[in-house]
Amino acid sequence: MGNFNGKVVVVTGGTSGIGLATAQRFVEEGAHVFITGRRQNELDTAVKLIGERVTGVQGDISNLNDLDKLFETVRQEKGHLDILFANAGLGSILPLGHITEEQYQITFDVNVKGTLFTIQKALPLFPDQTGSIILTGSTASTIGDAGFSVYGGTKAALRQMARNWVTD
Ligand SMILES: NC(=O)c1ccc[n+]([C@@H]2O[C@H](COP(=O)([O-])OP(=O)(O)OC[C@H]3O[C@@H](n4cnc5c(N)ncnc54)[C@H](OP(=O)(O)O)[C@@H]3O)[C@@H](O)[C@H]2O)c1
């Protein structure tokens, strides 16, 4: 057991990459982790890989009904939340002149709308306004790089919204 014994954690996008590695580490440190992702197969595989103190909840963070389902599951199983890692995100690389409405729509829907409502809908589960909320940003939010404007724009929006949420 470790630094997070008994803590309740949600990791969105916890089925691969940064989210999966973080979920595994939280469990190694004693937490119970709820992980999410859109693809049920990948979710089942990740749950099996993590092995213990893990619950998989399938869902898309840009779908508000899926977020309600996620936090209702946490409420029913654990009653509260200590740590939210709002990590789920995606991106594609298209230079100005080739940007499509579809690219804009899915990137902003998932990275901005999805992360915003993940956090807002989790708030009632934090006891006495204690706990931690962690976002996954990107260097693309501060540096200019060819093809990264839409993705970088979503991460810059998150960085700025977080500054305001801290004061809220
Ligand atoms: N890799 C990098 O170099 C890098 C650098 C800076 C920032 N980031 C950020 O780090 C975060 C994780 O990225 P990663 O590299 O670890 O990516 P990854 O390996 O592709 O993992 C993304 C995770 O998010 C889930 N996901 C994607 N869209 C989702 C949605 N709409 N609703 C719920 N889950 C969703 C994926 O599962 P499903 O596809 O099944 O939904 C998967 O579990 C993202 O926010 C990304 O922008 C990554």
The ligand as an SDF file (V2000), in Angstrom:
LIG
                    3D

 48 52  0  0  0  0  0  0  0  0999 V2000
    0.8560   11.6300  -26.1110 N   0  0  0  0  0  0  0  0  0  0  0  0
    1.3330   12.8760  -26.0910 C   0  0  0  0  0  0  0  0  0  0  0  0
    2.4050   13.1650  -26.6130 O   0  0  0  0  0  0  0  0  0  0  0  0
    0.5700   13.9700  -25.3900 C   0  0  0  0  0  0  0  0  0  0  0  0
    1.1940   15.1890  -25.2050 C   0  0  0  0  0  0  0  0  0  0  0  0
    0.5370   16.1940  -24.5310 C   0  0  0  0  0  0  0  0  0  0  0  0
   -0.7580   15.9960  -24.0810 C   0  0  0  0  0  0  0  0  0  0  0  0
   -1.3670   14.7990  -24.2890 N   0  0  0  0  0  0  0  0  0  0  0  0
   -2.7110   14.6460  -23.7670 C   0  0  0  0  0  0  0  0  0  0  0  0
   -2.6970   13.5570  -22.8560 O   0  0  0  0  0  0  0  0  0  0  0  0
   -3.9960   12.9940  -22.7720 C   0  0  0  0  0  0  0  0  0  0  0  0
   -3.8900   11.4880  -22.9820 C   0  0  0  0  0  0  0  0  0  0  0  0
   -3.2590   11.2730  -24.1970 O   0  0  0  0  0  0  0  0  0  0  0  0
   -2.4630    9.9310  -24.5550 P   0  0  0  0  0  0  0  0  0  0  0  0
   -1.3140   10.3090  -25.3740 O   0  0  0  0  0  0  0  0  0  0  0  0
   -2.2670    9.1110  -23.3390 O   0  0  0  0  0  0  0  0  0  0  0  0
   -3.5500    9.3040  -25.5740 O   0  0  0  0  0  0  0  0  0  0  0  0
   -4.1020    7.8580  -25.8630 P   0  0  0  0  0  0  0  0  0  0  0  0
   -3.0970    6.7950  -25.5660 O   0  0  0  0  0  0  0  0  0  0  0  0
   -4.7010    7.9540  -27.2140 O   0  0  0  0  0  0  0  0  0  0  0  0
   -5.2630    7.7110  -24.7850 O   0  0  0  0  0  0  0  0  0  0  0  0
   -6.4170    8.5020  -24.8550 C   0  0  0  0  0  0  0  0  0  0  0  0
   -7.4130    7.9310  -23.8730 C   0  0  0  0  0  0  0  0  0  0  0  0
   -8.5550    8.7810  -23.8710 O   0  0  0  0  0  0  0  0  0  0  0  0
   -9.6970    8.0300  -24.2480 C   0  0  0  0  0  0  0  0  0  0  0  0
  -10.6050    8.9320  -24.9410 N   0  0  0  0  0  0  0  0  0  0  0  0
  -10.4030    9.6180  -26.0940 C   0  0  0  0  0  0  0  0  0  0  0  0
  -11.4710   10.3480  -26.3900 N   0  0  0  0  0  0  0  0  0  0  0  0
  -12.3860   10.1280  -25.3940 C   0  0  0  0  0  0  0  0  0  0  0  0
  -13.6830   10.5830  -25.1450 C   0  0  0  0  0  0  0  0  0  0  0  0
  -14.3130   11.4110  -25.9840 N   0  0  0  0  0  0  0  0  0  0  0  0
  -14.3160   10.1650  -24.0290 N   0  0  0  0  0  0  0  0  0  0  0  0
  -13.7020    9.3060  -23.1790 C   0  0  0  0  0  0  0  0  0  0  0  0
  -12.4750    8.8280  -23.3660 N   0  0  0  0  0  0  0  0  0  0  0  0
  -11.8260    9.2370  -24.4770 C   0  0  0  0  0  0  0  0  0  0  0  0
   -9.1640    6.8640  -25.0880 C   0  0  0  0  0  0  0  0  0  0  0  0
  -10.0260    5.7530  -25.1340 O   0  0  0  0  0  0  0  0  0  0  0  0
  -11.1450    5.6150  -26.2970 P   0  0  0  0  0  0  0  0  0  0  0  0
  -10.4710    5.9770  -27.5810 O   0  0  0  0  0  0  0  0  0  0  0  0
  -11.6240    4.2010  -26.2210 O   0  0  0  0  0  0  0  0  0  0  0  0
  -12.2150    6.5840  -25.9260 O   0  0  0  0  0  0  0  0  0  0  0  0
   -7.9130    6.5500  -24.2710 C   0  0  0  0  0  0  0  0  0  0  0  0
   -8.2400    5.8430  -23.0950 O   0  0  0  0  0  0  0  0  0  0  0  0
   -4.8430   13.7110  -23.8190 C   0  0  0  0  0  0  0  0  0  0  0  0
   -5.5920   14.7360  -23.1880 O   0  0  0  0  0  0  0  0  0  0  0  0
   -3.7970   14.2980  -24.7580 C   0  0  0  0  0  0  0  0  0  0  0  0
   -4.2910   15.4310  -25.4310 O   0  0  0  0  0  0  0  0  0  0  0  0
   -0.7240   13.7850  -24.9260 C   0  0  0  0  0  0  0  0  0  0  0  0
  1  2  1  0
  2  3  2  0
  2  4  1  0
  4  5  1  0
  4 48  2  0
  5  6  2  0
  6  7  1  0
  7  8  2  0
  8  9  1  0
  8 48  1  0
  9 10  1  0
  9 46  1  0
 10 11  1  0
 11 12  1  0
 11 44  1  0
 12 13  1  0
 13 14  1  0
 14 15  2  0
 14 16  1  0
 14 17  1  0
 17 18  1  0
 18 19  2  0
 18 20  1  0
 18 21  1  0
 21 22  1  0
 22 23  1  0
 23 24  1  0
 23 42  1  0
 24 25  1  0
 25 26  1  0
 25 36  1  0
 26 27  1  0
 26 35  1  0
 27 28  2  0
 28 29  1  0
 29 30  1  0
 29 35  2  0
 30 31  1  0
 30 32  2  0
 32 33  1  0
 33 34  2  0
 34 35  1  0
 36 37  1  0
 36 42  1  0
 37 38  1  0
 38 39  2  0
 38 40  1  0
 38 41  1  0
 42 43  1  0
 44 45  1  0
 44 46  1  0
 46 47  1  0
M  CHG  2   8   1  16  -1
M  END
$$$$
